[in-house]
Amino acid sequence: TKKFLMEELEKNVPASRRSPPGAYIIIDGFAAIQVLKKPKVPGEDDDDEDKNKWKAETFADVAESILSSICNTAYPRPARIDFVIDRYWDKSIKRTERERRKEKTDGRRIQINSEKQRAPSAWSDYMKNSYNKEELPGFLLKEWTSHGMKYAKCLGETMLFLCHESECSRLSVVQGAITWIVVPDLQCNTEEADTRMFLHASHISANTNASAIVIRSPDTDVLVLAMHFKQLINTPMYILRQGKQKAWKYVNISALCDHHGQAICKALPGLHAFSGCDSTSGFNGKGKKKFFQQLQKDFSFQNSMAELGNEVPATEQIVQKFEKAVCKLYGHRGTDINRVRYDMLSKGAESFDVPPTKDAFKLHVERANYQAYVWKKSC
């Protein structure tokens, strides 16, 4: 699973409980909003069974809660916070996965017509609907800027970079009210926040004197990309996420890269895409653990994984390299995946325990190659 890869990468490299001084923060927006809880309502029972319900709140209250949550991510408050979100396209490599999860249909579509409109009581259900997610950032920008004096005290001296669709706006307090301008350098057609965050990290590194960059995200994809892009981003990077017993920890990306070495870091996007991620399938019985162990001990495997995603479409040479690597993964010395299937089935193996056919395997390589290409081009 993705969780194993995260644990394996972080193993033997201790994390810190303290925020690095002078750090700027990048937040995986929807991951943070998804788990947001409403402030306690005066008189409400502390033992209320449903902590996720936002009873008797308006969307203005939601906007205030989200801004407060953003600004209080770290203490002392950073000079800059980037709030980065996903985009939702009809034609997308991830659309099929979202539909499979029923994110679009499980949550009820709620159009925001006014800041005084009552917010949904079940916030997690609201956030399952893709259309709701698409609309929310635009509402937040409008609410925070059109009522700038109301929210100015909360934002204070912090500059907030808010993504909405393909644009990013910088919000700051001027003469007691929030004003905003579009930042052309951060315009982006990337679909996922996972990749878009590294455009922001690169912008921070190139345009500010930040002593460190903290990326708040629970996702394995972000850890993989942070290790891969460390060689391109000079400012020290950390991943902020909850560890055991929900304690927050700062994972030092430089320390991880030093521990695993540059060859492993270069190969991680290819490994993650090829062994199975949100947009690609995996191999039954050959999870992240098996692939990562192979990566650590096999230099040719490292080179192949590092090549994945360097160009599209995948070349026939890349397909052949990976066919040989998968044959080896299944304990065979040959280079013909169909022959490996035949030999295993002849010996009584179940159909779900053997590798895919050559034709299906080629499609898998092409899809994994495309996903790795998207990741690599994000910074």
C-alpha positions in Angstrom: 0.0 0.0 0.0 0.9 3.7 -0.2 1.3 3.8 3.5 4.0 1.2 3.5 6.1 3.2 1.0 5.8 6.2 3.3 6.8 4.2 6.3 9.8 2.6 4.5 11.0 6.0 3.3 10.8 7.6 6.7 12.3 4.6 8.6 15.5 5.3 10.5 15.2 9.1 9.9 13.8 10.7 13.0 11.3 13.6 12.6 11.0 16.7 14.6 8.1 18.0 16.7 9.1 21.6 16.2 8.6 23.9 13.2 11.8 25.1 11.6 12.2 28.9 12.3 11.4 31.3 9.5 9.5 28.7 7.5 6.8 29.4 4.9 3.9 27.0 4.7 2.2 25.3 1.8 -1.1 23.6 2.7 -2.9 20.8 0.8 -6.1 22.7 0.8 -8.8 20.0 0.5 -7.0 17.6 2.7 -7.1 20.3 5.4 -10.7 21.3 4.7 -12.0 17.7 4.6 -11.2 17.2 8.3 -12.1 20.7 9.5 -14.4 20.7 12.5 -16.6 23.6 13.4 -15.8 25.8 16.5 -17.7 24.7 19.6 -21.1 26.3 19.8 -21.7 27.9 23.2 -23.9 25.6 25.3 -23.3 22.6 23.0 -22.7 19.3 24.8 -19.0 18.2 24.7 -20.2 14.6 24.4 -22.1 15.3 21.2 -21.8 12.0 19.2 -21.5 13.6 15.8 -18.5 16.0 15.9 -18.6 16.4 12.1 -21.9 18.2 12.0 -21.8 22.0 11.5 -25.1 22.8 13.2 -26.7 26.2 12.6 -23.7 27.7 10.7 -23.8 29.8 7.6 -21.2 29.7 4.7 -19.8 32.9 6.1 -19.1 31.0 9.3 -17.4 28.3 7.2 -15.2 30.9 5.5 -14.2 32.3 8.9 -13.4 28.9 10.3 -11.3 27.9 7.2 -9.3 31.2 7.3 -8.7 30.8 11.0 -7.5 27.2 10.5 -5.2 28.3 7.7 -3.7 31.2 9.7 -3.2 29.1 12.8 -1.4 26.2 11.1 1.9 27.1 12.8 3.1 29.3 15.7 4.5 31.9 15.3 2.5 32.7 12.2 4.6 32.5 9.0 5.0 35.5 6.7 3.5 33.5 3.8 1.0 30.7 3.5 0.1 29.0 0.2 -3.3 27.3 0.2 -3.2 24.9 -2.8 -6.2 22.9 -4.1 -7.1 20.3 -6.7 -9.0 21.1 -9.9 -11.7 18.8 -11.3 -11.8 18.2 -15.0 -14.4 16.1 -16.9 -11.7 14.6 -19.1 -9.1 13.5 -16.6 -6.9 10.5 -15.8 -8.3 10.8 -12.2 -12.0 11.3 -13.1 -12.5 7.5 -13.5 -11.0 6.9 -10.1 -13.2 9.6 -8.5 -16.3 8.2 -10.1 -15.3 4.7 -8.8 -15.1 6.2 -5.3 -18.5 7.8 -6.0 -17.2 11.2 -4.8 -19.4 12.9 -7.4 -22.6 11.1 -6.6 -22.4 10.3 -2.9 -22.5 13.9 -1.7 -25.4 16.2 -2.5 -24.8 19.1 -4.8 -25.2 22.4 -2.9 -24.8 25.6 -4.8 -23.6 28.6 -2.7 -25.9 31.6 -3.4 -25.1 33.7 -0.4 -22.7 33.9 2.5 -25.8 33.9 4.8 -26.9 30.5 3.3 -27.0 27.7 5.9 -24.0 25.4 5.6 -24.5 21.6 5.4 -24.7 19.8 8.7 -22.7 16.8 7.4 -19.5 18.5 6.1 -17.8 15.3 5.0 -20.7 14.5 2.7 -20.6 18.0 1.2 -16.9 17.5 0.5 -17.5 14.3 -1.4 -19.2 16.1 -4.3 -16.7 17.3 -7.0 -18.9 20.3 -8.0 -19.0 21.5 -4.4 -15.2 21.4 -4.3 -14.9 23.3 -7.5 -17.2 26.1 -6.2 -15.8 26.5 -2.7 -12.5 28.2 -3.5 -14.2 30.9 -5.6 -16.6 31.6 -2.8 -13.8 31.8 -0.2 -11.9 34.4 -2.4 -15.1 36.5 -2.9 -16.1 36.3 0.8 -12.7 37.1 2.2 -12.1 40.1 -0.2 -15.6 41.6 -0.4 -15.8 41.6 3.4 -12.1 42.5 3.8 -12.3 44.5 7.0 -14.1 41.6 8.8 -11.4 39.1 8.1 -8.4 41.4 8.2 -7.6 40.8 11.9 -7.5 37.1 11.3 -5.1 37.3 8.4 -2.9 39.9 10.1 0.5 40.4 8.5 0.5 37.1 6.7 0.4 36.9 2.9 -2.1 34.2 1.8 -1.7 32.7 -1.7 -5.0 31.1 -2.6 -5.5 28.8 -5.6 -8.8 29.0 -7.5 -9.2 27.1 -10.8 -6.0 27.8 -12.9 -5.2 31.1 -11.1 -3.6 32.0 -7.8 -4.3 35.2 -5.9 -2.2 36.9 -3.2 -4.3 38.2 -0.3 -2.9 40.7 2.1 -4.1 43.4 4.5 -3.8 46.9 3.3 -5.2 49.8 5.4 -7.3 47.5 7.6 -8.9 45.4 4.8 -8.0 42.4 2.7 -7.0 43.1 -0.9 -5.9 40.7 -3.6 -4.0 40.5 -6.9 -3.5 37.6 -9.3 0.0 36.2 -9.4 0.9 35.3 -13.0 3.9 33.2 -12.1 1.6 30.8 -10.2 -1.0 30.3 -13.0 -1.2 26.6 -13.5 -3.3 24.0 -15.4 -2.1 21.1 -13.2 -5.0 19.1 -11.9 -3.7 17.8 -8.6 -2.7 19.8 -5.6 0.0 17.2 -5.0 1.9 18.5 -8.0 0.9 22.1 -7.9 2.4 22.5 -4.4 5.9 22.1 -5.9 5.3 25.0 -8.3 4.6 27.0 -5.2 7.7 25.6 -3.4 9.8 26.5 -6.3 8.3 30.1 -6.4 9.0 30.5 -2.6 12.6 29.3 -3.0 13.3 31.6 -6.0 11.5 34.8 -4.7 11.7 34.9 -0.9 14.3 34.6 1.9 12.4 31.8 3.6 14.7 29.7 5.7 12.6 26.6 5.1 9.4 25.4 3.3 6.9 23.3 5.2 4.4 21.4 3.1 1.3 20.2 5.2 0.0 17.1 3.5 -0.8 13.5 4.6 -0.3 12.1 1.1 2.4 9.6 0.1 2.5 11.2 -3.4 3.7 14.5 -1.8 6.5 12.8 0.1 7.6 11.0 -3.1 7.6 14.2 -5.1 9.3 16.2 -2.4 12.2 13.7 -2.3 12.4 13.8 -6.1 12.3 17.6 -6.5 14.7 18.3 -3.6 17.6 18.6 -6.1 15.8 21.4 -7.9 14.6 23.4 -4.8 17.4 24.9 -2.8 15.4 25.9 0.3 15.2 23.1 2.9 11.8 21.3 2.8 9.8 19.6 5.4 6.5 17.6 5.3 4.1 18.3 8.1 1.7 15.6 8.9 0.2 13.6 11.8 2.1 10.5 13.0 1.3 8.0 15.7 -1.3 9.1 18.2 -2.1 12.0 15.9 0.9 14.0 17.0 2.2 16.5 14.4 5.7 15.9 13.1 8.0 17.6 10.7 9.7 15.2 8.3 13.1 16.5 7.0 13.3 15.9 3.3 17.0 16.7 3.0 17.7 14.1 5.7 15.6 11.5 3.8 17.4 12.2 0.6 20.8 11.9 2.2 19.7 8.6 3.8 18.4 7.0 0.6 20.7 8.6 -2.0 20.1 10.5 -5.2 19.5 7.4 -7.3 16.6 6.2 -5.2 15.1 9.7 -5.1 15.2 10.1 -8.9 13.5 6.7 -9.3 10.6 7.3 -6.8 8.0 8.9 -9.1 8.4 6.0 -11.6 8.3 3.4 -8.8 5.2 4.9 -7.3 3.3 5.2 -10.6 4.3 1.7 -11.9 3.6 -0.2 -8.6 0.1 1.4 -8.3 -1.2 4.8 -7.3 -4.6 6.6 -7.4 -4.5 6.6 -11.3 -2.7 3.3 -12.0 -3.3 -0.3 -11.1 -0.9 -2.5 -9.2 0.2 -6.1 -9.4 -1.6 -8.6 -7.2 0.7 -9.9 -4.5 3.5 -7.5 -5.5 2.9 -4.5 -3.4 5.0 -1.4 -2.7 7.2 -3.4 -0.3 8.3 -5.9 -3.0 9.0 -3.1 -5.5 10.9 -1.0 -3.0 13.1 -3.9 -1.9 13.9 -4.6 -5.6 14.7 -0.9 -6.1 17.1 -0.8 -3.2 19.2 -3.8 -4.5 19.0 -3.6 -8.3 20.8 -0.8 -10.0 19.2 -1.6 -13.4 15.8 -1.4 -11.8 16.7 2.0 -10.4 17.7 3.2 -13.8 14.5 2.0 -15.5 12.3 3.6 -12.8 14.3 6.9 -13.2 13.6 6.8 -16.9 9.9 6.3 -16.6 8.0 9.6 -17.3 11.0 11.4 -18.9 9.0 11.5 -22.2 5.6 10.6 -23.7 4.6 8.3 -25.1 6.6 5.5 -23.6 9.1 4.1 -26.0 9.3 0.5 -27.0 12.7 0.3 -25.3 11.1 1.4 -22.0 8.3 -1.2 -22.3 10.9 -3.9 -23.0 13.0 -2.8 -20.0 10.0 -3.0 -17.7 8.9 -6.4 -19.1 12.3 -7.8 -18.2 12.1 -6.2 -14.7 8.7 -7.6 -14.0 9.7 -11.1 -15.2 12.5 -10.9 -12.7 10.1 -9.7 -10.0 8.1 -12.9 -10.5 11.2 -15.0 -10.1 11.9 -15.7 -13.8 15.1 -15.0 -15.8 13.4 -14.5 -19.2 12.1 -11.4 -20.9 8.8 -12.7 -22.3 5.9 -11.9 -19.9 3.5 -14.2 -21.8 5.9 -17.1 -21.2 6.1 -16.3 -17.5 2.2 -16.4 -17.4 2.2 -19.7 -19.2 4.8 -21.3 -17.0 3.0 -20.2 -13.8 -0.4 -21.2 -14.9 0.9 -24.6 -16.1 2.2 -25.1 -12.5 -1.2 -24.4 -11.0 -1.0 -20.7 -10.2 -4.3 -18.8 -9.9 -5.0 -16.4 -12.7 -4.9 -13.4 -10.3 -1.4 -14.3 -9.1 0.3 -14.2 -12.5 1.5 -11.1 -14.4 -0.8 -9.5 -17.1 -0.6 -10.3 -20.7 1.9 -8.6 -22.9 -0.7 -6.3 -24.5 -2.2 -5.4 -21.1 1.2 -4.9 -19.7 2.1 -2.4 -22.4 -1.0 -0.3 -21.6 0.0 -0.4 -18.0 3.5 0.9 -18.8 2.1 3.7 -21.0 -0.4 4.8 -18.3 2.3 4.7 -15.5 4.7 6.6 -17.8 2.1 9.3 -18.4 1.4 9.7 -14.7 5.1 9.9 -13.9 5.5 12.4 -16.7 2.8 14.6 -15.2 4.5 14.5 -11.8 7.9 15.3 -13.2 6.7 18.3 -15.2 5.0 20.0 -12.2 8.1 21.8 -11.1 
